[in-house]
Amino acid sequence: MSDYSTISVPRRVKEALEKDKGDRDWGEYLLKLYEEAKERRRAKAFRELKKLLTSEDLDKVLKESRKFREGFKFR
């Protein structure tokens, strides 16, 4: 069995992506796109959460997180 897969996309999508990917292979290029999108979603979620929470809320979260990690043990 091959380690490769085929993904069907509209021709205009492939042409736009090919221009952007340049000399990189498809796997490297698509993985980079995925990682960038994931990082942007995280950053956006963090900014939105930051707007909702006060500094006291953030301090409480930090303290509870530390408390949890200190008390967490594998069986």
C-alpha positions in Angstrom: 0.0 0.0 0.0 1.2 3.5 -0.9 2.0 6.3 1.6 0.3 8.7 -0.7 -3.3 9.7 -1.3 -5.1 11.7 -4.0 -7.4 14.6 -3.1 -9.8 15.9 -5.8 -10.2 19.6 -5.8 -11.7 22.1 -8.3 -9.1 23.0 -11.0 -9.2 26.7 -10.0 -8.3 25.8 -6.4 -5.4 23.7 -7.5 -4.1 26.4 -9.8 -4.3 29.0 -7.0 -2.5 26.7 -4.6 0.2 25.7 -7.1 1.1 29.4 -7.6 1.5 29.9 -3.9 3.4 26.6 -3.2 6.2 27.4 -5.6 9.0 24.7 -5.5 7.8 23.0 -2.3 6.2 19.6 -2.6 2.5 19.2 -1.9 2.9 17.5 1.5 5.2 20.1 2.9 3.1 23.0 1.5 -0.3 21.6 2.8 1.2 20.8 6.2 2.5 24.4 6.5 -0.9 25.8 5.5 -2.6 23.5 8.1 -0.1 24.5 10.9 -0.6 28.2 10.1 -4.4 28.0 10.1 -4.3 26.1 13.4 -2.0 28.7 15.0 -4.2 31.5 13.8 -7.3 29.8 15.3 -5.5 29.4 18.7 -4.4 33.0 18.7 -7.9 34.2 17.8 -9.4 32.1 20.6 -6.8 33.4 23.1 -7.5 37.1 22.1 -11.3 36.5 22.5 -10.8 34.8 25.9 -8.5 37.6 27.0 -11.3 40.1 26.3 -13.7 38.1 28.5 -11.5 37.5 31.5 -10.2 39.9 34.1 -6.6 39.7 35.5 -8.1 38.1 38.6 -9.7 35.4 36.5 -6.4 34.7 34.7 -4.6 34.5 38.0 -7.2 32.0 39.3 -6.9 29.9 36.2 -3.1 29.8 36.5 -3.2 28.8 40.2 -5.8 26.1 39.5 -3.7 24.8 36.6 -0.6 24.6 38.8 -2.6 22.9 41.6 -3.9 20.3 39.1 -0.5 19.5 37.7 1.0 19.1 41.1 -1.7 16.7 42.2 -1.8 14.8 38.9 -0.1 11.4 39.0 -0.1 8.4 36.7 -1.3 5.2 38.2 
